Amino acid sequence: MQELEIKKKKLTTRSSELTLAIDRLKAEIDKATHKLRFSHDIEMMLSSDKGGNFTFMHLIIAFIIGFFIGYLFLNAII
């Protein structure tokens, strides 16, 4: 009878260890999926064939123009 209780305890412990390992792996999979999705979105944004033909140079030029317009606007106010 005690042997069965010991086996039951060992199996319960092993089951909880496996459950924790599965949860840990699920969390890692979720993190990897998020990173993959994020990197895919960045790649689409910066690639010339998928992002509406906008390259990184377009983003830099748009930033400079926006910065210049903001500078002119602030100078007009002050």
N, C-alpha and C positions, 0 to 999 in steps of 0.2 A: 504494500500500500504506500509506504514511504517512497519507494522507487518511482511510483507513478506521480506522486506529488512533486518529486525532484525533477522528473522529466517535464511535467507541466510547467514548473517554474522556469526551467531552462528554455522551453519553447516560448513561453510568454516573454521572457527577456529577449530572446532572439527575434521574436516578432516585433517588439518595440524598437529594437536596434534597426531592423530592416525598414520599418516605417519611417524612422528618423532619416535613414540614408536616402530613401525614396523622396522624402520632402526636400532634403538638401539638393538632390539631383534635379528635382522640379524647379527649385529656385534658380539653380545654375542655368537650366534650359531657358527659363524666362529672361534672365539677364542677357544671355547670349542672343536670344531672339530680339530683345530690345536693341542691343548694340547692332545687330545685323540690319534691323529695320532702319535705325538712325543712320548708319553708314550708307545704306542704299538710298535713303532720301537725300543725303548730302551729295552722293555721287550723281543722282538724277539732276539735282539743282545745278551742279557744276559742269556736267557733261554737255557738250554742244548739240548732241543729237536728240536728247530726251527732255532737256529742260527748257524747251521753247527757244532753242538756239542761243541761250545766254551762257557765256563762258565766265570764267573767273575775272577776266579783264573787264567784261561788262559790269560786273558787280563793283569793281574798284572804281570805274568811271562814274557809275551812278552814285557811289558814296562821295566822291570828290565833288560832283555837281551839287549834290544835296548839301554838302558841307559849305560850298561857296554860296548857295542860295540862303542858307541859314545865316552865314556871316553878313551878307548884304542886308538881310531882314533885321538882324540885331543892330547893325550900324544905322539903319533908317529909324529904328525906335529910339536909340540912345542919341 
